[in-house]
Amino acid sequence: MTSDSRLKTSDLKRCSWCGTDPLYMEYHDKEWGKTVHDDKVFFEFLTLEAAQAGLSWITILRRRENYKKAFAGFDVKKVAAFNDADKERLLNDEGIIRNRLKISSAIRNAQLFIEIQKEFGSFDKYLYSFMPHGKPITSYTGPHVSTPESDAIAKDMKKRGFKFFGTTICYAFMQATGMVNDHIPDCSFR
């Protein structure tokens, strides 16, 4: 392939939601919709998506590195062991969303995440137990805010005690981690 025949970045088609913000475009191009089976990445997105509740995703994306530092590199065992001093540290951290309920839920969600890992062998196995044939959904059926799968996962997680993870947040989590591929059909990154 010659340099003349290569696609320029400007020639690539993207899903419209990422707009022209370079951070959003990079996230869209390199991460969003890519299938994940790594529990550490699942915990990162569980924490970030819960923090996003009521806010825009770009708000959280811009603070992602701060969250990584504040939440021990998304080490679920370390976060599960956070104590009251850690909560106060997080409440004073201007690099993250300083919401007491969200911070407390992130710690409790970490503890529950570990319980699921013990029960199922991994959080990945737990999540994919809700998916048709244990596989990601790759056929595009249009934009959604929830699906029967996100309803079922969110309902089960709520029953287990997870907070800030309703069906809409669950569906966004599924999109982010490639459990469902919602890139529009003509997106160059599908």
Secondary structure, 3 states (H helix, E strand, C coil): CCHHHCCCHHHCCCCHHHCCCHHHHHHHHHCCCCCCCCHHHHHHHHHHHHHHCCCCHHHHHCCHHHHHHHCHHHCHHHHHCCCHHHHHHHHCCCCCCCCHHHHHHHHHHHHHHHHHHHHHCCHHHHHHCCCHHHCCECCCCCCCCCCHHHHHHHHHHHHHCCCCCCHHHHHHHHHHCCCECCCCCCCCCC
